[in-house]
Amino acid sequence: MATYVHERLLTVISILPLFFERGDLMAVNFHSPEGLFDTSHNLFRLYNAYSIPNGHIRSVSPVDLFPLHDFPTLVLGDFYIHHSASDPTRVLSDQDQFLSSSYFDKASAHLVSLLNTPGIYTRFPFTTNHRLAVLDLSFANSALLPYFSSWNPSLPPKGSDHTALTIILSTPLLKPPPRGLNWKYTDWDHISPLLTDL
C-alpha cells in the first residue's frame, strides 16, 4: 500500500500519513489553516485500500472504509467487489450481491457517493480466462462531493492489470502562499521612514 503526493502540495498544506498497523489500508490527512475546500473545513482525508479476498469476506470491511466524518473525505482503492452501481452490465452472483451490498449500504448510510462512471472498467486482465472488471472504486462523502469535478481512468498503463485513475477536485481555497519579501531588492530608502514612524 502506497500513496504518492505531488511535491507542489507540500508548499501549501501539511500532510500526515495515518497507518492502522495493517498492510491493506492507510489514510492521509491534508491540513491547511485556511481550509482546503471552504473555510469551515481545514482537514481533508484520503483513505487508500487494497482489500484482500478471503472466501466470502474481504480484509477491509465497510466499517473500515466508511467512517462517519463531517470533513471532506475521499475513499478509494481496489475493493475486490462487484456491484451493479459500478458495473451495470455484469451478471452478479448471489455472493457478489451479498458481499458488495454491505459496502454500498454503509456508504449510502453515511452519505458517501460513488464517483466511478458506471461501466468504465478499471481492471484489464493479462489472461483471456478473466473478464474486464470494475474493482477500483472511488467514493466521496457529502462534505467533499460539491468539489468533485471528474473521474477518469485514462492514464497510461504502468505494468499492472489495473488502470491508474485521475480524480480532479476543485479547490478554490488551495492557493500558493504569498511570496515573502525579496530583501535583496527592497528599497530601504523608501521603507526606513515608515519603520521610524512605527
C-alpha positions as CSV (number, residue, x, y, z in Angstrom):
1,M,0.0,0.0,0.0
2,A,1.5,3.3,-1.0
3,T,0.2,6.9,-1.6
4,Y,2.2,9.4,-3.6
5,V,1.8,13.1,-3.0
6,H,3.0,15.8,-5.5
7,E,5.7,17.9,-4.1
8,R,3.8,21.1,-5.0
9,L,1.2,20.3,-2.4
10,L,3.8,20.5,0.3
11,T,4.1,24.2,-0.2
12,V,0.5,24.9,0.7
13,I,-0.6,22.2,3.1
14,S,0.7,19.9,5.8
15,I,0.4,16.2,5.2
16,L,0.2,13.5,7.8
17,P,0.0,9.8,6.9
18,L,-2.1,7.6,9.1
19,F,-1.2,3.9,9.5
20,F,-3.5,1.3,11.0
21,E,-0.9,-1.4,11.7
22,R,-2.0,-3.3,8.6
23,G,-0.9,-3.5,5.0
24,D,-4.2,-3.2,3.3
25,L,-5.5,0.2,4.5
26,M,-3.9,3.6,5.1
27,A,-5.1,7.2,5.2
28,V,-3.5,10.6,4.6
29,N,-4.6,13.8,6.3
30,F,-4.2,17.1,4.4
31,H,-4.4,20.1,6.6
32,S,-4.5,23.8,5.9
33,P,-5.3,26.5,8.5
34,E,-7.2,28.5,5.8
35,G,-9.2,25.5,4.7
36,L,-8.8,23.4,1.6
37,F,-12.3,23.5,0.0
38,D,-14.1,26.0,2.2
39,T,-13.2,27.9,5.4
40,S,-15.2,25.6,7.6
41,H,-13.0,22.6,6.9
42,N,-9.3,22.7,7.3
43,L,-8.9,19.0,7.1
44,F,-9.2,16.7,4.1
45,R,-8.7,12.9,4.5
46,L,-7.9,10.3,1.8
47,Y,-8.4,6.6,2.5
48,N,-6.5,4.2,0.3
49,A,-7.4,0.5,0.4
50,Y,-6.3,-2.8,-1.1
51,S,-8.9,-5.3,0.1
52,I,-7.7,-8.9,0.0
53,P,-10.3,-11.5,-0.8
54,N,-10.7,-14.4,1.6
55,G,-13.7,-16.6,0.6
56,H,-16.9,-14.7,1.4
57,I,-15.2,-11.8,3.1
58,R,-12.7,-9.0,2.3
59,S,-9.8,-7.9,4.5
60,V,-11.0,-4.2,4.6
61,S,-14.6,-4.1,5.9
62,P,-17.3,-1.4,5.2
63,V,-16.8,-0.1,8.7
64,D,-13.1,0.4,8.0
65,L,-13.8,2.2,4.7
66,F,-16.7,4.5,5.5
67,P,-16.3,6.1,9.0
68,L,-18.7,9.0,9.5
69,H,-16.8,12.3,9.1
70,D,-18.0,15.8,8.8
71,F,-14.9,17.0,6.9
72,P,-14.2,16.2,3.2
73,T,-13.2,12.6,2.7
74,L,-12.2,10.6,-0.3
75,V,-12.2,6.8,-0.2
76,L,-10.6,4.8,-3.0
77,G,-8.8,1.6,-3.8
78,D,-9.2,-2.0,-5.0
79,F,-12.2,-3.2,-3.0
80,Y,-12.3,-6.5,-4.9
81,I,-16.1,-6.4,-5.0
82,H,-18.6,-6.4,-7.9
83,H,-21.7,-4.2,-7.8
84,S,-24.3,-3.1,-10.3
85,A,-23.8,0.6,-9.5
86,S,-20.2,0.5,-10.8
87,D,-20.6,-2.3,-13.4
88,P,-24.2,-2.4,-14.5
89,T,-23.7,-4.9,-17.4
90,R,-22.0,-7.6,-15.2
91,V,-24.2,-10.5,-14.2
92,L,-23.8,-10.7,-10.4
93,S,-23.9,-13.9,-8.5
94,D,-25.8,-14.1,-5.2
95,Q,-22.4,-14.0,-3.4
96,D,-21.4,-10.8,-5.3
97,Q,-24.6,-9.1,-4.4
98,F,-24.4,-10.1,-0.8
99,L,-20.8,-9.1,-0.4
100,S,-20.9,-5.8,-2.3
101,S,-24.3,-4.6,-0.8
102,S,-22.8,-4.3,2.6
103,Y,-20.2,-1.8,1.3
104,F,-22.7,0.2,-0.8
105,D,-25.3,0.2,2.1
106,K,-22.7,1.5,4.5
107,A,-21.6,4.2,2.1
108,S,-25.2,5.2,1.5
109,A,-26.0,5.3,5.2
110,H,-23.0,7.7,5.7
111,L,-24.0,9.9,2.7
112,V,-20.9,8.7,0.7
113,S,-21.3,8.7,-3.1
114,L,-19.6,6.6,-5.8
115,L,-17.5,8.7,-8.2
116,N,-16.8,6.0,-10.8
117,T,-18.5,6.3,-14.2
118,P,-20.7,3.2,-14.3
119,G,-19.4,0.6,-16.7
120,I,-16.0,2.0,-17.2
121,Y,-13.5,-0.8,-16.5
122,T,-10.6,-0.4,-14.1
123,R,-9.1,-3.9,-14.5
124,F,-7.8,-5.3,-17.7
125,P,-6.6,-8.9,-17.1
126,F,-3.5,-10.2,-18.9
127,T,-5.1,-13.6,-19.3
128,T,-8.1,-14.4,-21.5
129,N,-9.9,-16.5,-19.0
130,H,-10.7,-13.4,-16.8
131,R,-13.1,-10.7,-17.9
132,L,-12.8,-7.0,-17.7
133,A,-14.0,-5.7,-14.3
134,V,-14.6,-2.6,-12.2
135,L,-12.7,-3.4,-9.0
136,D,-11.1,0.0,-8.3
137,L,-13.8,2.2,-6.7
138,S,-13.7,5.9,-5.6
139,F,-16.2,7.5,-3.2
140,A,-16.6,11.0,-1.8
141,N,-18.6,11.9,1.3
142,S,-21.1,14.7,1.3
143,A,-18.6,17.3,2.5
144,L,-16.3,16.6,-0.5
145,L,-18.9,15.9,-3.2
146,P,-19.6,19.6,-4.1
147,Y,-15.9,19.9,-5.1
148,F,-15.7,16.8,-7.2
149,S,-15.0,17.6,-10.9
150,S,-14.2,14.4,-12.7
151,W,-13.1,10.8,-12.5
152,N,-11.0,9.4,-15.4
153,P,-9.1,6.1,-15.9
154,S,-7.1,7.4,-18.9
155,L,-3.6,7.5,-17.5
156,P,-1.1,5.3,-19.5
157,P,-0.5,1.7,-18.2
158,K,2.1,1.2,-15.5
159,G,2.6,-2.5,-15.9
160,S,-0.4,-3.5,-13.8
161,D,-3.6,-5.0,-14.9
162,H,-5.4,-2.2,-13.0
163,T,-5.5,1.2,-14.7
164,A,-4.4,4.3,-12.9
165,L,-7.2,6.8,-12.1
166,T,-7.3,10.6,-12.2
167,I,-9.7,12.3,-9.8
168,I,-10.0,16.1,-10.1
169,L,-11.3,18.1,-7.2
170,S,-11.9,21.8,-7.4
171,T,-10.2,23.5,-4.6
172,P,-10.9,27.3,-4.7
173,L,-9.1,27.9,-1.5
174,L,-6.0,25.9,-2.3
175,K,-3.6,28.6,-3.4
176,P,0.1,29.0,-3.1
177,P,1.2,31.1,0.0
178,P,2.1,34.7,-0.7
179,R,5.7,35.2,-1.6
180,G,7.9,36.6,1.1
181,L,9.8,39.9,0.7
182,N,12.8,39.8,-1.5
183,W,15.3,41.6,0.8
184,K,17.9,41.8,-1.9
185,Y,15.7,44.3,-3.9
186,T,14.0,46.1,-1.1
187,D,14.1,49.9,-1.4
188,W,15.4,50.7,2.1
189,D,15.4,54.5,1.5
190,H,11.6,54.3,1.0
191,I,10.9,51.8,3.8
192,S,13.1,53.4,6.6
193,P,10.9,56.4,7.2
194,L,7.9,54.1,7.6
195,L,9.7,51.9,10.1
196,T,10.8,55.0,12.1
197,D,7.2,56.2,12.4
198,L,6.2,52.8,14.0
